[in-house]
Structure formats: C-alpha cells, structure tokens
C-alpha cells in the first residue's frame, strides 16, 4: 500500500498538467509555443533519467534522491504557476524557463520511482516482476484522478484546466511526494550496478544492436512511431477548447469537460495493458505493431471528423478508446519484443535505447514537427483549420504503416533480432 501511494502521487503530479497545459497556453496566447513545452519532455528523457540513475547507483540513496528531485521540480512548477497568476500578460521566456527547470528534475523521477519500488520489493522478499504491475496500476489511477480534479474544480470561477492553477496543483503534489519519499525504507547505493561505467549506465553498449538488420529497422520505426506519442497530449484539449468560440457548441460536455472526456484514453490504456501479452503470443510483434499504427491513424482521423455535439462526440469517444491500443500495443509490446530479442547482458541497456528512440528522439522530433503543422493550419492561420492538421497526422501514420509492412520482417527465432 505504501508503494501504491508512491506511484499514485508520482503520476498524479504528471496528470495535473500534461493533458491540460496546452489548453491553458492557448488561452494565454501561447498556442504556437505548445510544441516547445512538450518537446522538452522528450529532450530531457534523452539524458536525465540515466544521469540520475548513476547518482542513485553510486552516491545518494534512491528514496532520498527521489525526494530531492521532487523538491526541486515542485518548487520550480510552483514558481511557474505563481508567475502566471501575477503576470498581467504571460510571457513565453520566463514561463518556459521555470517549466523546463521543473521538467529537468521531474522526468527522471518516473524511472527513479520504478527503481525505488523494485529495490523495496526485493529487500522485502518479493518479486518485482509479479508484485510491481498491480502496484503500477495505481499510477494510472493517480493520473486519471488528477485529470478529473483539474476538469471539475473551479478556482475564481475558472476551471483549473483553463488556468495556471493546474501548475500550482502539480507543484504542491510534488512537494507532498518529496516529504512522503523520506518515509520509505532505505534503498542503499552500491551493489551489482554500482560498478558500471558511466557509458554503460547511459546504455551506449546497446547501440551495437544497430548492426542487426531486424532490430535496426525496429529501432528506426520506434523513432517514427514515437513521433506520434505526444501529439494528442499536447493538442487534443486545446482542440476541444477551440469549440467554445461557437455558441452552439460552447456548453457541450466535450468542450466544458474536455479533461474528463480525454481521461477515457488513460482508462483505455489501463485495460489494453492486459491484452498485450495475449496478442503478442497469438499474433506476433509485427501484427501487434500494425494494430497500434492503425489505431493511431484512426485516432487522428476521428479527431478530424468528429464534433462536440451528437453524434460527432461519439467519434471523439471512440478515438479515446483507441488510444489504449495505439499506445500500449507500441510501448508495451515494443518493450517485450526487445526483451525477447536481445542478449541478457545488455537487456537493461537495450530497454533504455528503445525508450531513447521512441520517447526521447521520436517524441521530441514529433512534437516539433507537429507544432509546425499546427502553426500552419491553426495558430498562424487566418481561419483555424484543425481538421486538416489532424488529417496530416493521420496521413503520416498511414505512410509509416505502409513502410513498416514493407521493411520489417519478423524473425521466426524470437531470440535472434
């Protein structure tokens, strides 16, 4: 239960703003800058988790380092929220500096939370493989609870999803987790991983996987698919909020409660998590990844043709349901494929490389590219054309899907990439 509370708070911090910050930025006149806020998540993921991992392995106990990271992340996020509250006109530079400073310390806590939980479970005589997944589900519950709180709570007559108070909520939760982390059992430094070189810690030896044809193709497509991961997180709420300018649609549930509607995506993700092992065994990695790509095509396309009123809102709901397949059938199935395909001696490094390709390089490049598309069709256009932007993303995934069908050949021997 203590670890369940840990992951609940960890993801509640993230859920407080990740889905809704785009809507607030658009209201604050920074819609064209949304891409940079989300690109920073991917950029930081390239190096900070590994760097913090080295510190936890060698110098500072994991639970104490987790506390320190959340203290700094929380203070900077609180600073961002307070700045927005007091500023007459929110400027990009000061807000972005405070936000980025928070993200630099928050993003590594996702992996560090896993590490702390694994350590505590192991030292308590448990098995992380079987004991941690049920605990991890509380993280998604925390994320959803924060989304719903930000959706429903009004402060000063304004919903938090449309206000900078979401940043203050996130910062406050980080500080609570800072204190809570100090109550956890010790996670000593040293042990098997402490003797690794810094190069090993950053997973550089795993780059030799590019010498294997199938794995090289898989990693390249991890970048291409990873480019889609953060697009709807960054722009879906802003898109739904844009309908508020139409008096006939402003009071619809999808517009007023966009965070609640989008939380269906996280609920779907939780349920689809359970389907991945079954589908992997029955269909193999290629078909599972094709399911993910098809789901991404439909997710973007349904946003392009849907509307907040009936029956168009049903297309938005279907898009949210498909998110579980789009996300899990790539992230979880891809991780399992790497696990089965590489030598045990580089297992951890290979997983790090997969995350670097997809959630690091892919997500960063994808958000910058998506931002250019949104600038062209929405934020710098005389008449915002959201549908065309969503169709561009859908077309991109169609191309990726076709190329994947052509170039990726699944090995009969799952242990040989």
C-alpha positions in Angstrom: 0.0 0.0 0.0 2.9 2.4 0.7 4.3 1.7 -2.8 0.8 2.1 -4.3 0.6 5.6 -2.6 4.1 6.4 -4.1 3.2 5.6 -7.7 -0.3 7.2 -7.2 1.3 10.5 -6.2 4.1 10.2 -8.9 1.6 10.1 -11.7 -0.9 12.5 -10.1 1.9 15.1 -10.3 2.1 14.5 -14.1 -1.6 14.2 -14.7 -2.3 17.6 -13.1 -1.0 19.4 -16.2 0.2 17.1 -19.0 -3.2 16.8 -20.8 -4.5 20.3 -20.0 -1.5 22.6 -20.2 -1.9 23.0 -23.9 -5.4 24.5 -23.4 -4.1 26.9 -20.8 -1.3 28.0 -23.1 -3.6 28.7 -26.0 -5.8 30.8 -23.7 -2.7 32.7 -22.5 -1.8 33.5 -26.2 1.0 30.9 -26.4 -0.7 28.3 -28.6 2.1 28.4 -31.1 4.6 27.6 -28.3 2.9 24.4 -27.1 5.3 22.3 -29.1 8.3 23.5 -27.1 6.7 22.6 -23.8 6.1 19.0 -24.9 9.4 18.7 -26.9 11.2 19.4 -23.6 9.8 16.2 -22.1 11.4 14.2 -24.8 14.6 16.1 -24.8 15.1 15.7 -21.1 14.3 12.0 -21.4 17.4 11.6 -23.5 19.9 12.0 -20.7 18.4 12.9 -17.3 17.0 9.5 -16.3 20.3 7.8 -17.0 22.3 10.6 -15.2 20.0 10.4 -12.1 20.3 6.6 -12.3 24.1 6.9 -12.0 23.7 9.2 -8.9 21.3 6.8 -7.3 23.5 3.8 -8.0 26.7 5.4 -6.6 26.1 8.3 -4.3 22.6 9.0 -2.9 20.0 6.5 -1.7 17.1 6.2 -4.1 14.3 7.4 -1.9 16.4 10.5 -0.8 17.2 11.3 -4.4 13.6 11.0 -5.3 12.7 13.4 -2.5 15.3 15.9 -3.7 14.2 15.7 -7.3 10.6 16.3 -6.4 11.5 19.2 -4.1 13.2 21.0 -6.9 10.6 20.0 -9.5 7.8 21.1 -7.2 9.4 24.5 -6.3 10.0 25.4 -10.0 6.5 24.3 -11.0 5.0 26.3 -8.2 7.1 29.2 -9.4 5.7 28.8 -12.9 2.2 28.9 -11.5 2.7 31.9 -9.3 4.4 33.8 -12.1 1.3 33.2 -14.4 -1.0 34.3 -11.6 0.8 37.5 -11.0 1.7 38.4 -14.6 -0.7 40.7 -16.4 0.5 39.2 -19.7 2.2 35.8 -19.5 5.5 35.9 -21.5 7.0 32.8 -23.0 10.6 33.1 -21.8 10.1 33.3 -18.0 7.3 30.7 -18.0 9.3 28.3 -20.2 12.4 28.7 -18.1 10.5 27.8 -14.9 8.6 25.0 -16.6 11.8 23.5 -18.1 13.6 23.7 -14.8 10.8 21.7 -13.2 10.8 19.1 -16.0 14.5 18.6 -15.8 14.1 17.2 -12.3 10.6 15.6 -12.7 11.2 13.4 -15.8 13.9 11.2 -14.2 11.6 10.6 -11.2 9.4 8.3 -13.4 12.2 5.8 -13.8 13.5 6.5 -10.3 10.2 5.7 -8.8 10.3 2.3 -10.5 13.8 1.7 -9.3 12.9 2.6 -5.7 9.9 0.3 -5.8 11.9 -2.6 -7.3 14.5 -2.2 -4.5 12.0 -2.1 -1.7 10.1 -5.1 -3.1 13.3 -7.1 -3.5 14.6 -6.2 0.0 11.2 -7.2 1.4 11.5 -10.7 -0.1 9.1 -10.1 -3.0 9.4 -10.5 -6.8 9.3 -7.2 -8.8 8.1 -9.0 -11.9 5.0 -10.3 -10.3 4.5 -7.8 -7.5 5.0 -4.5 -9.2 2.5 -4.5 -12.1 -0.6 -4.4 -9.8 1.1 -1.5 -7.9 1.9 0.3 -11.1 -1.8 0.4 -12.0 -2.3 2.9 -9.1 -0.1 5.3 -11.1 -2.6 5.4 -13.9 -5.4 5.8 -11.3 -3.5 8.8 -9.9 -3.1 10.3 -13.3 -6.8 9.9 -14.0 -7.8 11.4 -10.6 -5.6 14.5 -11.3 -7.2 14.9 -14.7 -10.7 14.7 -13.3 -9.8 17.1 -10.5 -8.4 19.6 -12.9 -11.5 19.2 -15.0 -14.1 19.7 -12.3 -12.5 22.1 -9.8 -13.2 25.8 -10.2 -11.0 28.4 -8.7 -12.0 32.0 -9.0 -14.9 30.9 -11.3 -12.4 29.3 -13.8 -11.9 25.6 -14.3 -8.3 24.5 -13.5 -7.9 23.0 -16.9 -8.1 26.6 -18.3 -6.0 28.1 -15.6 -2.4 28.2 -14.4 -3.7 26.8 -11.1 -3.0 23.3 -12.6 0.7 24.1 -12.4 0.3 25.0 -8.7 -1.6 21.8 -8.0 1.2 19.8 -9.7 3.9 21.7 -7.7 2.1 21.1 -4.5 1.7 17.4 -5.1 5.5 17.2 -5.9 6.3 18.7 -2.5 3.9 16.3 -0.8 5.7 13.4 -2.6 9.1 15.0 -1.6 8.1 14.5 2.1 6.5 11.2 1.6 9.6 9.7 -0.1 11.6 10.3 3.0 9.3 7.9 4.9 10.1 5.0 2.6 12.6 2.2 3.5 16.2 2.8 2.6 17.4 1.9 -0.9 21.2 1.6 -0.4 23.6 2.6 -3.1 26.2 0.1 -4.4 25.5 -3.5 -5.3 25.6 -5.1 -8.8 25.0 -1.9 -10.8 27.3 0.4 -8.9 30.4 -0.8 -10.7 29.2 0.1 -14.2 31.0 2.7 -16.2 29.1 5.9 -17.0 29.0 4.8 -20.6 27.3 1.6 -19.6 24.9 3.5 -17.4 23.8 5.5 -20.4 23.2 2.3 -22.3 25.8 3.1 -25.0 26.8 -0.5 -25.5 23.3 -1.3 -26.7 23.9 0.7 -29.9 25.6 -2.4 -31.3 22.0 -3.6 -31.9 22.0 -1.4 -35.0 24.3 -4.0 -36.6 21.4 -6.5 -36.6 19.1 -5.8 -39.6 15.7 -6.6 -38.0 16.5 -4.8 -34.7 17.9 -1.8 -36.6 14.7 -1.5 -38.6 12.6 -1.9 -35.5 14.6 0.9 -33.7 14.2 3.3 -36.7 10.4 2.7 -36.7 10.5 3.3 -32.9 11.5 6.8 -33.7 8.8 7.2 -36.4 6.1 5.8 -34.2 7.4 7.7 -31.2 6.8 10.9 -33.1 3.0 10.4 -32.6 3.1 9.7 -28.9 2.7 13.2 -27.5 0.7 14.9 -30.3 -2.8 14.4 -28.8 -1.5 15.0 -25.2 -0.3 18.4 -26.5 -3.2 19.5 -28.7 -6.3 17.5 -28.0 -7.5 19.6 -25.1 -6.7 22.8 -26.9 -8.6 21.5 -29.9 -11.7 20.7 -27.8 -11.5 24.1 -26.1 -11.5 25.8 -29.5 -15.1 24.9 -30.0 -16.0 27.3 -27.1 -16.0 30.1 -29.7 -19.1 28.6 -31.2 -22.1 29.5 -29.1 -23.9 26.4 -30.3 -21.1 24.1 -29.0 -19.7 26.0 -26.1 -21.9 24.3 -23.5 -21.4 20.7 -24.7 -19.9 18.2 -22.4 -16.8 17.6 -24.6 -15.9 21.3 -24.6 -16.6 22.1 -20.9 -15.3 18.9 -19.6 -12.5 18.1 -22.1 -10.2 16.7 -19.5 -12.9 14.3 -18.3 -13.5 13.1 -21.9 -9.8 12.7 -22.6 -9.4 10.7 -19.4 -11.1 7.8 -21.3 -7.8 7.5 -23.1 -6.0 6.7 -19.8 -8.7 4.3 -18.8 -8.4 2.5 -22.1 -4.7 2.4 -21.7 -5.1 0.6 -18.4 -7.4 -2.0 -19.9 -5.4 -2.6 -23.0 -2.3 -3.2 -20.9 -3.8 -6.6 -20.1 -4.3 -7.5 -23.7 -0.7 -7.1 -24.9 0.8 -10.4 -23.7 -2.1 -12.3 -25.2 -1.9 -10.5 -28.6 1.9 -10.9 -28.7 1.6 -14.7 -28.3 -1.3 -15.0 -30.7 -0.3 -12.6 -33.5 3.4 -11.8 -33.1 5.1 -8.4 -32.9 4.5 -7.3 -36.5 0.8 -7.6 -36.4 0.6 -6.1 -32.9 2.6 -3.1 -34.1 0.4 -2.8 -37.2 -2.7 -2.7 -34.8 -1.0 0.1 -33.0 -0.3 2.1 -36.2 -3.8 1.5 -37.4 -5.2 2.8 -34.1 -3.0 5.9 -34.4 -4.4 6.6 -37.9 -8.0 6.2 -36.7 -7.3 8.3 -33.5 -6.1 11.3 -35.5 -8.7 10.8 -38.3 -11.6 10.6 -35.8 -10.5 13.9 -34.2 -10.5 15.4 -37.7 -14.1 14.3 -38.5 -15.7 14.5 -35.0 -17.5 17.3 -33.3 -18.6 18.0 -29.7 -22.3 17.6 -30.4 -24.2 14.4 -31.1 -23.4 12.2 -32.9 -19.9 13.6 -33.6 -18.9 13.4 -29.9 -19.1 9.6 -30.3 -16.2 9.8 -32.7 -14.2 11.6 -30.0 -15.1 8.9 -27.5 -14.0 6.2 -30.0 -10.8 8.0 -30.6 -10.1 8.0 -26.8 -10.9 4.2 -26.6 -8.5 3.5 -29.5 -5.7 5.3 -27.6 -5.1 2.2 -25.4 -4.3 0.1 -28.5 -2.3 2.9 -30.1 -0.1 3.5 -27.0 0.1 0.1 -25.3 0.5 -2.0 -28.4 3.6 0.0 -29.3 5.2 0.9 -25.9 4.5 -2.3 -24.0 4.7 -4.7 -27.0 7.9 -3.0 -28.2 9.5 -3.4 -24.8 8.6 -7.1 -24.7 10.0 -7.6 -28.2 13.3 -6.0 -27.1 13.3 -8.2 -24.0 12.9 -11.4 -26.1 15.3 -10.3 -28.9 18.5 -9.3 -27.1 21.1 -10.9 -25.0 20.6 -10.7 -21.3 23.9 -9.0 -20.8 22.6 -5.8 -22.5 18.9 -6.2 -21.5 18.7 -3.0 -19.4 20.7 -1.0 -21.9 18.5 -2.2 -24.8 15.4 -1.1 -23.0 17.0 2.2 -22.4 17.8 2.5 -26.1 14.3 1.7 -27.1 13.0 4.4 -24.7 15.5 6.8 -26.1 14.5 6.2 -29.7 10.7 6.3 -29.0 10.0 8.6 -26.0 13.2 10.6 -26.4 14.2 11.3 -30.1 10.9 10.3 -31.5 8.7 12.3 -29.2 10.9 15.4 -29.4 11.1 15.5 -33.2 7.4 14.6 -33.4 6.3 17.5 -31.3 8.4 20.0 -33.1 7.1 18.7 -36.4 3.5 18.7 -35.1 4.0 22.2 -33.9 4.9 23.3 -37.4 1.8 21.7 -38.8 -0.4 23.3 -36.1 1.2 26.7 -36.7 0.4 26.4 -40.4 -3.2 25.2 -40.1 -4.3 26.7 -36.7 -2.2 29.2 -34.8 -0.9 31.3 -37.6 -3.8 30.8 -40.0 -6.5 33.4 -40.7 -9.1 30.7 -40.1 -8.1 27.8 -37.8 -8.4 24.5 -39.7 -8.0 21.8 -37.0 -9.4 19.0 -39.2 -6.6 19.4 -41.8 -4.0 19.3 -39.1 -5.4 16.0 -37.7 -5.6 14.6 -41.3 -1.9 15.4 -41.8 -1.0 13.4 -38.7 -3.3 10.5 -39.9 -1.6 10.6 -43.3 1.8 10.5 -41.7 0.9 7.3 -39.8 -0.6 5.8 -43.0 2.8 6.3 -44.7 4.7 4.8 -41.6 2.3 1.8 -41.6 2.9 1.1 -45.3 6.7 1.4 -44.9 6.6 -0.9 -41.8 4.7 -3.5 -43.8 7.4 -3.4 -46.5 10.6 -3.2 -44.5 10.0 -5.0 -41.2 10.5 -8.8 -41.3 9.6 -10.7 -38.2 12.1 -13.4 -37.2 10.9 -16.9 -36.7 13.5 -17.1 -33.9 12.3 -14.7 -31.3 15.7 -14.7 -29.5 17.6 -13.5 -32.6 17.0 -9.9 -33.7 
